[in-house]
Structures are given as structure tokens and as C-alpha cells.
Amino acid sequence: MRIRARETIRAYWNYQIHELEEGQVVKGGLADYLAGDPRVDVLDAPAPAPASSNELDIDGTINEVLNWVGDDPVRAEQAREAESAKEKPRSTLLTRLNEILTD
């Protein structure tokens, strides 16, 4: 992210006082910190975080599937059925899903 100061700004960030002159462009952590300040213009906002999906992507990584499942036994059962139906089900994922279902 980058921001441009609309006016002279003194900001305390990361244990230091930062003085920005009008028109000065800053990027990185300081820009993130100042992005909500009305005295700056945001030049390029960070890419939005991917929206969490309510649908199972059984072809995702094991961690992605387990993140979708969480502690929900209904989702664990859906994921186990979908993974078991695959030509080559992942035994590690099935073990983890079974652990969720038995807890």
C-alpha cells in the first residue's frame, strides 16, 4: 500500500516520530498505519482478502479443508464423504476428519 500526505504530518509509529511533508509518498507499514487518516490519500489499496467460502473445496489443501471444517461435525462428515468418493482419497485428511467426528 502507498499513501500521499495531503499536508505536513507528524505521526508516531513504530516507536519513532515520522514527519511527512505535503505530497510525500510513503509505503509499507507506515502507510498501512496512516491509511485511515483523513490527511492522506491512499494511492493503491491492498488486494482484498479472499472471501471465506461457505462451500467445500475438496480439491484444496488438507489445511484448507480442515479450516473449512473447523470443529463442525456436520462439515467434517461432508468433507469425509467427499474425500472418500475421490479416486485417491488422502488418508491423512480422512484421519483428521475422523478425529473431529469422534471428539
N, C-alpha and C positions, 0 to 999 in steps of 0.2 A: 504494500500500500504506500502511496505517496500523498502528501498534503502540501499545500502552499499557504503560507501565512498571509492573511489579508492586511495585517498591521503588525507592528512590533509586539512581540510576545515574550514574556518571561515565564518559563514553566519549570516546575520542579519534577524531575523524573529520574529514576534510577540513581538516587542519592546525589544528584547534581542539579544545578540551576542551568537551564538552557535558554539562551537568548536568541530569538529568531527575528530577523529583520523582515520588513514588509516585502513580500514577493519571494522569500526564501523557500526553497523546496526541500522537504525532509522525507526520508523513507525509513522503513524498519519499525522498531519498537516504539520510538518516539512518535512516529506518525500514527501508529495504532493508538497510542495513548491520547493524542490530540485530536483524533478524528471526529469526536463528538463536540468539539469546541466550536462555537459559532464564529470565532475569529479566524478560522481556517477553511480552505476549500479542499475537499477530497478530490484528488486528481484521478486516481484509479482505485476503486474499492477492491478488496479481496474477493476471490471467487466464492460464491455462496457454498456453504457446506451441503453435501448431498442430503437430500431429504430422506428421513428414515422410511423404509418401506414397510408396509403392512402385509406384503406378500412374501412368501418364502422363495428364495433363490437357491434351490438345492444344488446348483452347479457352482455356487460361491465357495469360498474357502471354508474350512472347518470352523474357524473363528467367526466368520460372517454368519454362518448358520447358527452357531451357538449364541451369538449376540442377538439374533432374531428370536431365538427360543427363550433366552433369559431363564427364568425359573418356572415358566408356564408349562405345566404338564400337557395341556391340550396342544400347544405348539410343538412340544417335544414329540408327541405322538404323530403329529402331521409330518414332521421332519423325518422321523424314523420310518414311517410308511413310504415317503417319497424316496429316501435314500435306499431302502431295501428293494424298491422297484427298479433301481438302476442296474445296468448290466454288470458293473463292477462297484458294488457298494463299498464305502470306506469303513473298515472295521473300527478304526479309531473314533470316528464320528458316531457310529452305532453304539459303541461302548459308552461314550459320554452321554448320549441321549438316554440310554437305559439307566444310567446313574441318576439322571434328572427325574426319570419316571419312578424310580424306586425310593427316592428321598421323601 
